[in-house]
Amino acid sequence: MRYTYLLLNFFTIIIPVSCSFEHKLHFYHKWKYYLPGMFFTAFLFIVWDYFKTKHGVWSFNDDYIIGIRFFGLPVEEFLFFITVPYACTFIYETVSYFFRRRIFPDSSRYVLWALSIAAFVGSFFVLHKAYTFSVLLIISFVLPLATVVLQKNKLDSFIQMYIISLIPMAIVNGFLTALPVVIYNNDQNLGVRVGTIPIEDFIYCAILLLMNVSLYEWSRQRALRNPN
């Protein structure tokens, strides 16, 4: 069905947007902090997406998209970088508000730094795998920057959010890769899949969410330091 990808975007965001006006969270009041970072991150990912599509790292199945394209990318792919980060940032905001107890110790920061170093080193062993190489290299820089911005309880909330988001990610990305809506060139990834989802997608998602949440928190912190 040609509306498949469009409907996946719609159902991804409809509940988070509806609940953004909930009287305790009032997430819509924080859009002024969130939206600039979201659009900036979306721009970077669209550029990344454009080059990966152009060079055959992945492609899109015309049977499941409405056919409107910009720069070779379906309009649904542009929406993806709005709907998915928004839904997950809403989960982050919900976790931060309703679950204030920290679960992960301060040492989790050092674990993430270790993962960053491992990703950086590992990226040079997969130079011939464009998708694997790019996600490992990029997360090796994003992770340490995020741990600086997301202090203690914020980092804890992010980790909780990421774990929770794996459930809707498995559903949405499962549809995208099972039908498939997105067709991956296995010559450019490790060929390791969780169900039908390439293992690299979990790192890709982590980068997308880390950038969105980090820029959101950075904007909020900046506003608190400079109230005028």
Sequence and secondary structure as in RCSB ss.txt:
>XXXX:A:sequence
MRYTYLLLNFFTIIIPVSCSFEHKLHFYHKWKYYLPGMFFTAFLFIVWDYFKTKHGVWSFNDDYIIGIRFFGLPV
EEFLFFITVPYACTFIYETVSYFFRRRIFPDSSRYVLWALSIAAFVGSFFVLHKAYTFSVLLIISFVLPLATVVL
QKNKLDSFIQMYIISLIPMAIVNGFLTALPVVIYNNDQNLGVRVGTIPIEDFIYCAILLLMNVSLYEWSRQRALR
NPN
>XXXX:A:secstr
 TTHHHHHHHHHHHHHHHHTT TTT GGGGHHHHHHHHHHHHHHHHHHHHHHHHTTSEEE GGGS S EETTEEH
HHHHHHHHHHHHHHHHHHHHHHH  S  S TTHHHHHHHHHHHHHHHHTT TT HHHHHHHHHHHHHHHHHHHHS
 THHHHHHHHHHHHHHHHHHHHHHHHHHTTSEEE GGGS   EETTEEHHHHHHHHHHHHHHHHHHHHHHHHHHH
   
